[in-house]
Amino acid sequence: MTTMLTSDWLLADSLAPDVSDDLLAPLYAAGARHELVLPFCGDCSLPLDLDQQVCDGCGAAEIAWRPVEKAGTVHSVTVMHRREPDLVVASDPYPILDVELASGHRLIMTTHARSESVPRVGDRVTVAFRELGGVPIPSATPAAPRHTVPLTTEARS
Amino acid sequence: MSSPDVALVGLGMTVMSLTPGRTPQELAREAVGFALVDAGLERGDVDGLLVGTSQGVRPDRLSVTFASQGGFSDLRLLEHIEIKGATTIAMIQRAALAIQAGAARTVVCVFADAPLVAGKGAGSTYAHSGGHSGVRGLERASGVLGSVPTYALLAQRWMHVTGADVDDLCAMTTTTRAWALGNPAAVVRTPLDADGYHASPMIAEPLRRLDCARPVNGAVAVVVSGDSAVGHRTRIAVRGAGREHPVRHRRAGAESWFGGGRRAVDDALANAGMARTDLDVAELYDPFSVVTLMLLEEYALTGGRPAGEFVRAGETGPAGTLPTNTGGGQLSGFYLQGMTPLAEAIVQLRGDGGERQVAGATTALVGGIGGRLDHHAALVLERAA
C-alpha cells in the first residue's frame, strides 16, 4: 500500500476541498472555530441548499450564513466498501450519512472517527469537525449508540 | 409532436468496448457512418447534426466541431445537447421539433463517450473525478467518491420509504441479465442467478458491483427524418415526447430524489394518443438496478403493484406484461447513457431483436433520467404501418 499524507482517519489530504473563493468558504471558516454555519435566505430565513444563490421561497438573492445547532437525524446511510487505493486510508468499509439537521438543512457526512457501528435511518447524530488537509469537514457522531447495528450488517430489519 | 412524418430512419452502433482505445470523435465517426448506410443516405443528404457526450472524465469530448471533423456539408441545425442522462431523448425531441418547424429535414443525432482510459479501471477513474470545489468538493471530502455512494444513499432511502429489499434488487439484476443473453451487443452475457448476484462484491450498501452499469467506450448514431422517401425500410415514428425537470432542494423533513417524473411519461403518451396498456416494451435508463425499480413505480408502469413484486413475477421478462430493458439495459448490455434504451427500442420495433425479440412489438416507451433523478425524459415510438 502506498503511503498517503494525512492526519484524517479516512481520506488522503489530496481530497481536501478548495477553500479560497469557494462557494462554501463561510462553512470552512466557521468550522475552524468549531461552529457550524449554513446558508439561509437573508430575507425570509428559509434554509437554502449549500450552493443556492437565490431563495426559491421569496426570490431574495441575499444569503445569510448563520450558526446552527450541531444536531440532526439520519435521512439515509450507506456503508462504502469500495476504497480507492490512492484516496482512502481506512482499511475497513466506512459510513456515509445524509443528515437532516435541526436547522432544516441536509448535509452529507462521514462519521467523526473510525467507528465500529453505523447509525440507521432516523437515528440522531451530533456534528463535529474532522480535519482534512487543514480544512474542517463536518462529521457525525451517533447520539444514540443503542440504536446502532454492526458495521458489516446488511440486514434492514 | 404527434406528427407521423417524423421518424427514426437510421441506426448505427460501434462495438461497445470494455477496454480503452479510440477517442469519442473516432467512435462518433464510425457510428454516423453505419447510421447513414443503414438509412441509405450520404452526408450531403443531412442538414442537421446534434451531438452529445457525457459530462465526462476526459477533455476531448464530442462537440459541434464534429461537423467538420465528421465530414458534413453545410448544415441548417447544429447543436451540442447536454441534459445529463436525458440528453438522448432531448436530441430526438429537438430534431423532431426542428423538422416539424421546417428548420431541418434530416438530422443525425450522435452520442459518443469514452470514459475508459488506459491504466485505470472505470471505478478508479470515476473516484478520481469530481474536483475539489463547491458541494461536490465537500461531499468528496466526506468519502463520496464516484457515483455509486450517492445512488446507494438514494437506494437506502427508497427501500426505507417503500419497504423494498435487496431481493428486489437481485430480481431486477438477474432479470436484466437474462435479457442480455440474447443480445450480441451486450458486454456481459453469462447467466446470472441469485447466488451469483449475492456473491458480487459490495460497492456501497446495498449496491453490489452487479447493481451498477457497465461503462463502455462507444457511440450510437440515429438518423431522424421528415422525408418519407428516405431511410430504412422499417420506419419508427416518433409519436410523443415529454420532459420533466423537478427543481429539487435538499431540506429536512422532505424527500429530495423521488417524484417529479411521471408527467414526462404522461405527456409523451398524450402526444401519442396512447395509454400505458398500449406499450409493448419499455426501455428505461438503468445506471443502477434500484433506478429501474424506482422508475417502474414513478412512471406508473406496474398497475399499482410494488416494482419488486412486479419484477419478481416476471412482468418485465419475456413473458411479462411489459418486457423491460430487453437488451440487458445499462446493467448488462452497455452503459452509453440515453442511447442504450433508445437503440434497443429501435432494434425491437424493427423486429431485429433475434433471440431477445419481443413478439409483435410495435410500440415502445423510452426513458431517460439525469443527475440524481433531476431530469426525466420520455419518448413514445411506434413502428410505422
Chai-1 contact restraints between the chains, C-beta under 6 A:
chainA,res_idxA,chainB,res_idxB,connection_type,confidence,min_distance_angstrom,max_distance_angstrom,comment,restraint_id
A,L10,B,G143,contact,1.0,0.0,6.0,A-B,restraint_1
A,L15,B,R140,contact,1.0,0.0,6.0,A-B,restraint_2
A,L15,B,A141,contact,1.0,0.0,6.0,A-B,restraint_3
A,P17,B,H132,contact,1.0,0.0,6.0,A-B,restraint_4
A,P17,B,G137,contact,1.0,0.0,6.0,A-B,restraint_5
A,P17,B,L138,contact,1.0,0.0,6.0,A-B,restraint_6
A,P17,B,A141,contact,1.0,0.0,6.0,A-B,restraint_7
A,D18,B,H132,contact,1.0,0.0,6.0,A-B,restraint_8
A,D18,B,S133,contact,1.0,0.0,6.0,A-B,restraint_9
A,D22,B,S133,contact,1.0,0.0,6.0,A-B,restraint_10
A,L23,B,G134,contact,1.0,0.0,6.0,A-B,restraint_11
A,L24,B,L138,contact,1.0,0.0,6.0,A-B,restraint_12
A,D49,B,H249,contact,1.0,0.0,6.0,A-B,restraint_13
A,D49,B,R250,contact,1.0,0.0,6.0,A-B,restraint_14
A,L50,B,V135,contact,1.0,0.0,6.0,A-B,restraint_15
A,D51,B,G134,contact,1.0,0.0,6.0,A-B,restraint_16
A,D51,B,V135,contact,1.0,0.0,6.0,A-B,restraint_17
A,S76,B,L153,contact,1.0,0.0,6.0,A-B,restraint_18
A,S76,B,Q156,contact,1.0,0.0,6.0,A-B,restraint_19
A,S76,B,R157,contact,1.0,0.0,6.0,A-B,restraint_20
A,T78,B,P149,contact,1.0,0.0,6.0,A-B,restraint_21
A,T78,B,A152,contact,1.0,0.0,6.0,A-B,restraint_22
A,T78,B,L153,contact,1.0,0.0,6.0,A-B,restraint_23
A,T78,B,Q156,contact,1.0,0.0,6.0,A-B,restraint_24
A,T78,B,A204,contact,1.0,0.0,6.0,A-B,restraint_25
A,T78,B,E205,contact,1.0,0.0,6.0,A-B,restraint_26
A,V79,B,E205,contact,1.0,0.0,6.0,A-B,restraint_27
A,M80,B,G143,contact,1.0,0.0,6.0,A-B,restraint_28
A,M80,B,P149,contact,1.0,0.0,6.0,A-B,restraint_29
A,M80,B,A204,contact,1.0,0.0,6.0,A-B,restraint_30
A,H81,B,M202,contact,1.0,0.0,6.0,A-B,restraint_31
A,H81,B,I203,contact,1.0,0.0,6.0,A-B,restraint_32
A,R82,B,I203,contact,1.0,0.0,6.0,A-B,restraint_33
A,E84,B,A127,contact,1.0,0.0,6.0,A-B,restraint_34
A,E84,B,L145,contact,1.0,0.0,6.0,A-B,restraint_35
A,Y94,B,G143,contact,1.0,0.0,6.0,A-B,restraint_36
A,I96,B,G143,contact,1.0,0.0,6.0,A-B,restraint_37
A,I96,B,V144,contact,1.0,0.0,6.0,A-B,restraint_38
A,I96,B,P149,contact,1.0,0.0,6.0,A-B,restraint_39
A,D98,B,L153,contact,1.0,0.0,6.0,A-B,restraint_40
A,E100,B,A252,contact,1.0,0.0,6.0,A-B,restraint_41
A,G104,B,R251,contact,1.0,0.0,6.0,A-B,restraint_42
A,G104,B,A252,contact,1.0,0.0,6.0,A-B,restraint_43
A,R106,B,R250,contact,1.0,0.0,6.0,A-B,restraint_44
A,I108,B,E139,contact,1.0,0.0,6.0,A-B,restraint_45
A,I108,B,S142,contact,1.0,0.0,6.0,A-B,restraint_46
A,M109,B,S142,contact,1.0,0.0,6.0,A-B,restraint_47
A,T110,B,S142,contact,1.0,0.0,6.0,A-B,restraint_48
A,T110,B,G143,contact,1.0,0.0,6.0,A-B,restraint_49
A,V121,B,H160,contact,1.0,0.0,6.0,A-B,restraint_50
A,L132,B,A141,contact,1.0,0.0,6.0,A-B,restraint_51
A,I137,B,A141,contact,1.0,0.0,6.0,A-B,restraint_52
A,E154,B,E205,contact,1.0,0.0,6.0,A-B,restraint_53
